[in-house]
Amino acid sequence: MSKRVDLAGRKFGCIEVISFSHVYDTHSNWHVYCNRCRRNGVLNSSSIKSYEHKYCKKCIKTRFDYNESLEIVKYLETHKKIEAHKEFNCSSSSIYTAIKMVTNAEEKYKCK
């Protein structure tokens, strides 16, 4: 049996590990806090360490901030959408959310 690595106090993207929760089916589960949406939750060790959980489950759908969204939009000017999915490791809905975010921000702040 492998020894559990203490993740308490460590940060993985927006996820901050608060404390150990329980073991389920040989997986250690941890109480976590998302610094982005200010929610608490429970994730297992492998989910916390993997790329897709640098954000909590709520934030994963809208995980891009404006700068990341702008980067995606600029990337799309010279690349196909399928390449953007691979480059940014995200779903098509995340790509559309990024485009919408940039478009809305440009309309909000453009000179009249």
MIKERO-112994 format. One line per 10 residues: number of its first residue (from 1); for each residue x, y, z of C-alpha. Coordinates in pm, whole numbers, always signed. Layout:
N
NUM	X Y Z  ...
# end
This chain:
112
1	+0 +0 +0  +142 +338 -98  +186 +616 +152  -52 +913 +117  +118 +1236 +12  -1 +1528 +226  -149 +1789 -10  -288 +2016 +263  -183 +2377 +213  -72 +2327 -148
11	-218 +2512 -446  -294 +2370 -790  -411 +2652 -1017  -714 +2809 -849  -759 +2505 -625  -624 +2524 -271  -616 +2201 -70  -752 +2262 +280  -737 +1925 +454  -772 +1550 +415
21	-1133 +1431 +387  -1154 +1053 +348  -1043 +749 +150  -1282 +603 -105  -1192 +301 -316  -818 +345 -243  -828 +714 -348  -752 +991 -100  -1011 +1268 -108  -940 +1622 +3
31	-1138 +1926 +111  -1057 +2198 -144  -1133 +2565 -193  -1157 +2742 -529  -998 +3088 -511  -1180 +3193 -826  -1546 +3128 -737  -1501 +3104 -359  -1660 +2758 -326  -1559 +2457 -119
41	-1565 +2100 -243  -1406 +1756 -228  -1172 +1616 -496  -951 +1308 -504  -572 +1334 -527  -544 +1234 -891  -809 +1489 -996  -635 +1765 -804  -298 +1689 -962  -432 +1652 -1316
51	-453 +1946 -1555  -830 +1958 -1586  -880 +2038 -1219  -669 +2351 -1197  -1018 +2498 -1165  -1316 +2367 -969  -1601 +2189 -1147  -1807 +2511 -1158  -1523 +2718 -1302  -1408 +2459 -1555
61	-1684 +2562 -1801  -1592 +2931 -1784  -1231 +2891 -1690  -1084 +3160 -1914  -1027 +3509 -1788  -1016 +3798 -2034  -643 +3768 -2112  -669 +3395 -2182  -978 +3460 -2394  -798 +3728 -2592
71	-510 +3487 -2651  -757 +3228 -2788  -922 +3484 -3018  -582 +3592 -3155  -487 +3227 -3203  -810 +3167 -3398  -717 +3445 -3645  -443 +3224 -3790  -547 +2870 -3691  -846 +2640 -3725
81	-1082 +2593 -3433  -986 +2226 -3390  -624 +2333 -3340  -735 +2576 -3068  -906 +2291 -2881  -578 +2102 -2875  -359 +2405 -2802  -567 +2526 -2506  -697 +2182 -2398  -1060 +2289 -2384
91	-1403 +2213 -2525  -1577 +2395 -2809  -1811 +2562 -2558  -1506 +2709 -2382  -1382 +2846 -2715  -1720 +3008 -2781  -1728 +3147 -2425  -1384 +3302 -2482  -1495 +3463 -2810  -1811 +3597 -2646
101	-1616 +3737 -2350  -1374 +3927 -2576  -1654 +4053 -2803  -1860 +4177 -2507  -1560 +4349 -2350  -1471 +4522 -2677  -1829 +4648 -2719  -1845 +4766 -2360  -1525 +4970 -2376  -1522 +5096 -2733
111	-1534 +5469 -2788  -1867 +5615 -2892
# end
